[in-house]
Amino acid sequence: MKIKTFKVERWMNDYEDEAVYNLGETCIDSLTIRELLEIGGYDPDRFMSELADTRLTYSHIFGSPEFKSGVAALYENIEPHQVLPCHGATGANAMVLETLIEPTDNMISVMPTYQQHYSIPEAIGAEVRILQLTEENDYLPDIEELKKLVDENTKMITVNNPNNPTGSWIPIESMKEIAEVAKSVDAYLLCDEVYRGIAEDESYMYSVTDLYEKAISVGSMSKIFSLAGLRMGWIATRDEYALNECMERRDYNTISCGVIDDKLASIALANKDKIFARNRQILNNNRAILDKWVNETPEVNLRESVQERKDKWVNETPGVHYKKPVAGTTALVYYDKDIPSYELCVRLIKEKGLLFTPGSAFEMEGAVRIGYAFDSKLLKQGLDIFAEFLAEL
C-alpha cells in the first residue's frame, strides 16, 4: 500500500533536533518520571526499586483494569470494556481507519487536521471528500456544506476536536448537528480528541461518544497528560461492532501495549485532577502570552529605537494575525510576507534555531503552526525572534 509522506511528522523528524527554541512542540510541558510519581504520592526511589522486579512479559492484552477504568473516567458514558489501548493516538487512528474504511467507501475529513485522517483512507483507495475549515468561520465545520458531501456510501466522518493546528473547539450544539448528519447516512463519526480534557474554566469537555452511538473517540497520554514518551493511546466507543473489529485487527499490529507504559499511565489517570490543574495553568498563562504578542507585534524595523518600536506596537497593524485558539495547545498564525511557509520555517531553524511547523504541512499556506504549552520564557523568546526575523525579511 502506497501512502503519501506524512508532512508534519517528516518535518519534525528532520528538524526538531536542531531546535534551540522549539515552538513546534504540541505536548504540554512534559513530566519526568520522578515528577509523575511525586504527583501520585509515591516515593520515587522505592517505586523504582520495586519496578526493577517487574517481569517484562506481555502486559494485559487489552489493557490493565486500572488503565481502562482511568480512561473510562474521562467520559460520561464509556465503560472500561469499551476502551481499547493502542500505541499512541497515531496507532488508534490508524486502527480505526484501516479497520472500518474499504476501497468502495467514501469518507469526509475536515481540513486542516492531522494527516492520518485523509491520507490513510486515500491509500486504502476510498474516496476522501474534504470539508474545508476557514478562518472566517472560526475554523468550525459548515454543517450545510457537510450535508452536501455525504451520501449513501459515506462510511465515516472524521473531525479533530480541539482542532490541530488551529485550536478551535466545536460547540456541543454544532457537534450534535454533525452527529445527526452522520446518523442520516448511518456513518461512523470519528473524533480525534487528543487535545480534549482541559477547559479554561475547569468544566467537563464533552466527547462525541456522549452524543452518538456510532461515535468513536481517540485519545492519548501525550498531549494533556504531558506523557508522550509512554506511547499510550486508546479507542473509546459504544459501538460494539467497531470495537470488536478493531480488536480483531489489533492482533496483527499491536497485541498489547508495554507493561511499564501501562503502569505509569494508570498512575497519571488516577491523578488526572492534579495533572490537569498544573497543565491548565500552563495553557492559560501561555495562551495569554501568545495572544498579547499577536495583537501587539508589528513588523519590527531593527534600525529603530526601542521607543520607536513601542510606538509602532501601539499605532500600527501587526505583521501577523490569527484566530485566537480556545482549546488545545496549538495556534495557526498567519504572517504578512510573500514567502512559502516551508521555506520560511527552514530559514528560521537554520538561521535562528527557532522551530515552527510550516502551514503547508496542513495544506494551509502563508501560516505557521505554533505550539505554546511549555516554558513561558522560551515561548516569549521564540516569539520575539520570529518578529525580528519578519522585520529582517
Secondary structure, DSSP 8 states (H G I E B T S, - for coil): ------HHHHHHHHHGGG-SEE----SSS---HHHHHHHTT--HHHHHHHHTT---S---TT--HHHHHHHHTTSSS--GGGEEEEEHHHHHHHHHHHHH--TT-EEEEEESS-THHHHHHHHHT-EEEEEE--GGGTT---HHHHHHH--TTEEEEEEESS-TTT-----HHHHHHHHHHHHHTT-EEEEE-TTTT--TTS-----GGGT-TTEEEEEESSSTTS-GGG-EEEEEES-HHHHHHHHHHHHHHTS---HHHHHHHHHHHHTHHHHHHHHHHHHHHHHHHHHHHHHH-----TTS-HHHHHHHHHHS--SEEE----SSSEEEEEESSSS-HHHHHHHIIIII-EE-EEGGGGT-TTEEEEE--S-HHHHHHHHHHHHHHHHH-
